[in-house]
Amino acid sequence: MVAAGELTVNQLVGRLLASLAADDTAAPLARDWVRHMASERRLAANTLTSYLRDMQDFFAFLQRHHGGAVSKTMLESLAVPDFRAWLATRRKDGQSSRSSARALSAVRSFYRFLGRAGILTNGAVQAVSTPKIPHSVPRPLSVDGARAVVDEVGSLSEEPWVADRDTAVITLLYGCGLRISEALGLKRREAPTGQSMVVLGKGGKQRLVPVLPVVRDAVAAYVAACPFALEPDGPLFIGVRGKQLNPGIIQQRIRMLRGALGLPDSATPHALRHSFATHLLASGGDLRTIQELLGHASLSTTQHYTEVDTARLLSIYDSAHPRAG
């Protein structure tokens, strides 16, 4: 069973259908697509939840646009102008290009599923141009900044075991380059005890990640201090009520450290993953290896970190070289 936060797939499906502007011919199609995405595609919980919101938005637009509940016939008959009108409405409502590109990806996934199942086909959705996403460069912390976050996050809690937990999570993010969903998705039996660990990433893809002694030690200290019995197939990281730790807790900790340590607004749990990659690259790591460690499907995604390193070198040059400026 796959969960998104505290919600199971059955609960997610129930919530989707309860709020979906669809009739009896279209609602089952959405239900089957959700189950496919959860069980076969094995999407990360956060990604699946975002896709569901995108589909709710798409169906709500179609209901307003065509003046009635969405039906199978309507889904099959939609033309390019219909999809463009939906994207234009999102833009008017202030949705970013990145958000709309993801939403269009969700809708395309829905139609691909229906096509492969022989239920219906609609080529128009593939003919719609994806919104252009502004080029962005990862914003890592400095080496000193990342170390300070690891060293100081434990000081934010008065409960010793909670301090150990937070330190273990942050050390995993920076020491192994994990996404926060990957770290908090670990089961107790998956706790790193050796020189490497297997991580289940996006799309259900596994990757092997080396584990530094400091990471093993931090996790072991948390496990030893945790007052709850951690079941082998239960979550490794738990909250004060014994349930799986909510990522919002770790995000809150980082926000608290921004002011205390003078960190930029870009300092987030994900910035520690960026820092992991950028600091490896600066120390001589090759792109292919970093790609594998991060679990990027495409090398072009990893290449963004070369731009970070180039920008850093140019900044140093501009501030230190006697002929600069």
Legacy VTK file of the C-alpha trace (Angstrom):
# vtk DataFile Version 3.0
C-alpha trace
ASCII
DATASET POLYDATA
POINTS 325 float
0.000 0.000 0.000
1.340 3.441 -0.963
0.750 6.427 1.243
0.936 10.156 0.604
1.695 11.635 4.013
-0.924 10.002 6.226
-3.214 9.098 3.272
-3.410 5.677 1.623
-4.130 5.249 -2.070
-7.740 4.314 -1.268
-8.159 7.538 0.689
-6.550 9.563 -2.095
-8.879 7.995 -4.655
-11.851 8.710 -2.423
-10.910 12.351 -2.028
-10.270 12.721 -5.751
-13.616 11.268 -6.774
-15.496 13.215 -4.097
-14.316 16.528 -5.540
-13.975 15.620 -9.212
-16.362 17.274 -11.659
-16.988 14.022 -13.532
-19.953 11.828 -14.390
-20.252 8.054 -14.091
-18.431 7.498 -17.380
-15.356 9.597 -16.531
-14.935 9.117 -12.764
-13.905 5.442 -13.038
-11.261 6.398 -15.597
-9.704 8.849 -13.153
-9.878 6.248 -10.368
-8.124 3.592 -12.451
-5.441 6.082 -13.530
-4.680 7.001 -9.916
-4.309 3.355 -8.968
-2.041 2.794 -11.958
0.171 5.740 -10.999
0.414 4.535 -7.404
0.886 0.796 -7.887
2.667 0.462 -11.241
4.425 3.782 -11.709
5.143 3.949 -7.962
5.223 7.720 -7.910
6.543 9.452 -4.830
3.762 10.460 -2.450
4.276 14.191 -2.999
4.289 13.781 -6.787
1.124 11.694 -6.745
-0.667 14.217 -4.554
0.361 17.050 -6.893
-0.899 15.101 -9.909
-4.261 14.607 -8.217
-4.607 18.341 -7.590
-3.725 19.000 -11.230
-6.434 16.617 -12.435
-8.989 18.224 -10.131
-8.050 21.607 -11.595
-8.309 20.269 -15.167
-11.724 18.689 -14.629
-13.045 21.785 -12.824
-11.971 23.928 -15.784
-13.672 21.587 -18.254
-16.880 21.739 -16.237
-16.875 25.554 -16.427
-15.657 25.614 -20.024
-18.277 23.195 -21.370
-21.046 23.790 -18.845
-21.425 20.290 -17.471
-19.775 17.396 -15.685
-16.848 15.840 -17.521
-17.759 12.696 -19.447
-15.800 10.103 -21.372
-17.166 11.562 -24.606
-16.015 15.041 -23.630
-12.501 13.801 -22.809
-12.269 12.131 -26.202
-13.530 15.148 -28.146
-11.328 17.850 -26.617
-9.306 19.814 -29.177
-6.062 21.774 -28.968
-7.881 25.087 -28.219
-9.508 23.468 -25.165
-6.152 22.519 -23.652
-4.686 25.923 -24.523
-7.645 27.643 -22.868
-7.019 25.639 -19.689
-3.339 26.641 -19.630
-4.267 30.274 -20.338
-6.683 30.221 -17.386
-3.955 28.878 -15.125
-1.618 31.653 -16.270
-4.325 34.269 -15.627
-4.826 32.823 -12.140
-1.135 33.323 -11.370
0.094 29.750 -11.748
3.773 29.546 -12.682
5.015 28.049 -15.946
6.683 25.274 -13.970
3.418 24.424 -12.200
1.458 24.400 -15.466
4.096 22.268 -17.185
3.711 19.695 -14.410
-0.090 19.894 -14.673
0.053 19.297 -18.421
2.353 16.354 -17.796
-0.264 14.877 -15.454
-3.028 15.274 -18.030
-0.858 13.731 -20.741
-0.124 10.821 -18.423
-3.870 10.353 -17.920
-4.500 10.249 -21.658
-1.558 7.901 -22.291
-2.980 5.519 -19.715
-6.399 5.604 -21.382
-4.875 5.107 -24.818
-2.747 2.133 -23.805
-5.748 0.557 -22.118
-7.749 0.931 -25.350
-10.360 3.083 -23.617
-10.083 6.273 -25.670
-7.567 8.280 -27.679
-7.017 11.996 -28.048
-3.959 13.196 -29.950
-4.674 16.866 -29.304
-3.116 16.850 -25.829
0.239 15.815 -27.286
0.073 18.661 -29.815
-0.130 21.337 -27.117
3.163 23.117 -26.447
4.535 22.719 -22.933
4.870 26.074 -21.104
8.453 27.268 -21.203
10.132 26.985 -17.838
12.619 29.761 -16.963
16.136 28.391 -16.672
17.214 28.133 -13.074
20.411 27.088 -11.360
20.435 25.070 -8.108
21.151 27.226 -5.052
23.291 25.230 -2.646
24.617 26.331 0.716
28.275 27.043 1.214
30.369 24.293 2.787
30.418 26.217 6.070
26.676 26.875 5.844
25.848 23.201 5.285
28.092 22.141 8.156
26.480 24.709 10.436
23.001 23.364 9.646
24.110 19.817 10.463
25.836 20.936 13.667
23.105 23.241 14.954
19.779 21.624 14.024
19.843 19.473 17.154
19.985 22.550 19.366
16.449 23.538 18.373
14.787 20.802 20.426
14.740 20.320 24.170
13.973 16.593 23.787
17.324 14.792 23.362
15.910 12.030 21.153
14.167 14.578 18.903
17.453 16.484 18.619
19.172 13.242 17.608
16.407 12.534 15.083
16.654 15.931 13.430
20.436 15.676 13.266
20.169 12.223 11.678
17.726 13.433 9.007
19.782 16.495 8.106
22.983 14.448 8.032
21.333 12.021 5.604
20.212 14.833 3.309
23.639 16.428 3.122
25.816 13.338 3.578
23.988 11.132 1.048
22.204 13.636 -1.196
18.750 12.275 -0.400
15.495 14.017 -1.134
13.533 14.644 2.051
10.811 12.276 0.834
13.445 9.560 0.368
14.908 10.047 3.843
11.536 10.111 5.600
10.329 7.190 3.499
13.012 4.865 4.880
11.827 1.906 6.920
13.530 0.896 10.159
15.120 -2.144 8.493
16.574 0.157 5.825
18.551 2.242 8.310
22.130 2.607 7.035
24.474 0.302 8.924
27.097 -0.490 6.290
29.181 1.408 3.777
26.272 1.845 1.363
22.491 1.873 1.274
19.791 1.310 -1.334
17.489 4.291 -1.840
14.087 4.135 -3.509
13.779 7.298 -5.559
11.355 8.842 -8.026
9.426 6.446 -10.200
10.320 3.534 -7.961
13.923 3.568 -9.205
16.552 2.241 -6.841
20.076 3.555 -6.506
23.086 2.661 -4.381
24.466 5.468 -2.230
27.700 5.384 -0.187
27.227 6.036 3.525
29.800 8.045 5.468
30.610 6.981 9.053
29.180 10.275 10.337
25.832 9.391 8.710
25.788 5.905 10.234
26.692 7.304 13.631
23.981 9.972 13.513
21.261 7.473 12.585
22.477 4.951 15.180
22.410 7.619 17.896
18.814 8.496 17.012
17.671 4.852 16.944
19.286 4.210 20.346
17.658 7.291 21.872
14.188 6.913 20.320
11.655 6.080 23.073
9.313 4.280 20.651
9.657 0.709 19.412
10.620 1.031 15.764
9.108 -1.890 13.872
11.269 -3.325 11.027
8.667 -2.461 8.381
7.604 0.742 10.079
9.047 4.208 9.439
12.603 4.873 10.552
11.923 8.507 11.422
8.900 9.242 13.592
7.297 12.231 15.252
6.603 12.792 18.936
3.370 10.781 18.677
5.089 7.760 17.199
3.805 8.270 13.651
5.867 8.781 10.484
7.692 12.105 10.653
6.054 14.884 8.656
8.463 16.688 6.286
7.001 19.984 7.486
8.820 19.488 10.802
12.220 19.379 9.103
11.295 22.287 6.844
10.372 24.277 9.951
13.715 23.472 11.565
15.587 24.808 8.539
13.502 27.988 8.535
14.396 28.536 12.186
18.084 28.133 11.394
18.003 30.706 8.596
17.773 33.601 11.013
20.052 32.082 13.633
22.827 31.297 11.145
22.260 34.137 8.681
21.354 31.745 5.858
19.561 32.871 2.660
15.889 32.178 1.952
17.029 29.492 -0.481
18.192 27.408 2.498
15.732 24.495 2.500
16.029 20.747 3.066
16.365 20.322 -0.714
19.207 22.844 -0.742
21.210 20.307 1.262
20.843 17.857 -1.637
22.040 20.603 -3.995
24.928 21.227 -1.611
25.859 17.537 -1.622
26.150 17.555 -5.423
27.853 20.928 -5.766
30.461 20.241 -3.086
31.246 16.845 -4.634
31.713 18.476 -8.019
33.948 21.181 -6.561
36.076 18.475 -4.950
36.659 16.684 -8.242
33.650 14.390 -8.537
32.654 13.512 -12.101
29.197 14.238 -13.462
28.285 10.637 -14.271
28.977 9.502 -10.723
27.051 12.423 -9.257
24.180 11.655 -11.624
24.013 8.103 -10.269
24.242 9.257 -6.649
21.389 11.726 -7.113
19.258 9.332 -9.141
18.836 11.731 -12.063
17.365 10.072 -15.137
19.145 12.524 -17.441
22.708 13.807 -17.309
21.445 17.212 -18.462
19.754 17.637 -15.072
23.036 16.980 -13.258
24.893 19.368 -15.575
23.111 22.290 -13.935
25.599 21.884 -11.084
28.476 22.774 -13.397
26.820 26.174 -13.830
26.776 26.597 -10.044
30.485 25.837 -9.842
31.285 28.146 -12.765
29.290 30.935 -11.130
31.200 30.398 -7.884
34.564 30.586 -9.648
33.579 33.753 -11.512
32.426 35.321 -8.244
35.783 34.536 -6.641
37.574 35.920 -9.682
35.582 39.158 -9.648
36.224 39.754 -5.963
39.864 38.674 -5.785
41.639 39.099 -9.120
43.574 42.393 -9.363
42.459 42.953 -12.961
38.798 42.152 -12.392
36.305 44.951 -12.944
LINES 1 326
325 0 1 2 3 4 5 6 7 8 9 10 11 12 13 14 15 16 17 18 19 20 21 22 23 24 25 26 27 28 29 30 31 32 33 34 35 36 37 38 39 40 41 42 43 44 45 46 47 48 49 50 51 52 53 54 55 56 57 58 59 60 61 62 63 64 65 66 67 68 69 70 71 72 73 74 75 76 77 78 79 80 81 82 83 84 85 86 87 88 89 90 91 92 93 94 95 96 97 98 99 100 101 102 103 104 105 106 107 108 109 110 111 112 113 114 115 116 117 118 119 120 121 122 123 124 125 126 127 128 129 130 131 132 133 134 135 136 137 138 139 140 141 142 143 144 145 146 147 148 149 150 151 152 153 154 155 156 157 158 159 160 161 162 163 164 165 166 167 168 169 170 171 172 173 174 175 176 177 178 179 180 181 182 183 184 185 186 187 188 189 190 191 192 193 194 195 196 197 198 199 200 201 202 203 204 205 206 207 208 209 210 211 212 213 214 215 216 217 218 219 220 221 222 223 224 225 226 227 228 229 230 231 232 233 234 235 236 237 238 239 240 241 242 243 244 245 246 247 248 249 250 251 252 253 254 255 256 257 258 259 260 261 262 263 264 265 266 267 268 269 270 271 272 273 274 275 276 277 278 279 280 281 282 283 284 285 286 287 288 289 290 291 292 293 294 295 296 297 298 299 300 301 302 303 304 305 306 307 308 309 310 311 312 313 314 315 316 317 318 319 320 321 322 323 324
